[in-house]
């Protein structure tokens, strides 16, 4: 098994498109509904299995990814952890396009629906 090393954090936008100077608590909002998050992730990650109420596993691009839901969604965002062996950025971009979510990676870059990524 490859190390789980890359993390993407998911949020919802208050408006689009966003830019580096437009990132704020008023424009980057927490996803708060666990059931809705799980339903949305099931749409983009067929075969997603919740092995624990807050941890799900799926296969994307031929490798395992893990989704984590914090106990308190008002304090921490949902996250996806993946291997460093593959660049999941295009796959996460398609997730953002389909779900209307924002994703931030560790570089940090912000991926937004139907727009180019930009430095966060």
C-alpha positions, -999 to +999 in steps of 0.1 A: +000+000+000+013+035-009+016+061+018-014+084+022+003+117+019-016+143-001-046+160+014-075+181-001-099+200+021-134+207+008-156+238+013-185+255-004-182+288-021-205+317-012-200+331-047-180+323-078-155+328-093-131+334-065-095+348-066-066+349-042-076+382-028-113+371-026-107+343-001-122+350+033-146+334+059-174+351+040-166+335+007-152+301+017-179+284+038-180+251+057-199+221+045-220+212+075-244+184+065-228+150+069-256+131+051-255+156+021-217+153+020-218+115+019-245+116-009-224+140-029-192+120-025-211+088-036-219+106-069-183+112-077-166+082-061-186+051-072-180+022-048-174+046-019-176+025+013-179+041+047-158+018+069-165+041+099-191+068+102-164+094+096-141+075+072-148+063+037-127+046+011-130+046-026-109+039-057-100+068-079-076+067-108-069+031-099-057+038-064-073+041-030-084+074-016-098+081+018-125+106+028-126+119+063-155+138+080-146+155+112-168+150+142-176+187+142-181+201+107-184+236+120-147+235+131-130+214+104-137+206+068-142+173+051-109+160+037-096+135+011-063+118+016-045+102-014-012+088-024+016+110-037+021+085-065-005+101-087-016+137-092-052+137-082-057+174-090-076+168-123-099+143-106-105+167-076-111+195-102-138+173-118-153+167-083-154+204-077-170+210-111-197+184-105-205+192-069-199+230-069-174+227-041-140+243-034-109+222-027-076+234-012-045+213-014-013+215+005+006+237-019-018+257-012-039+260-043-076+266-045-096+245-070-130+259-078-159+248-101-154+254-138-124+277-134-086+276-131-069+268-098-052+297-082-028+302-052-045+304-019 
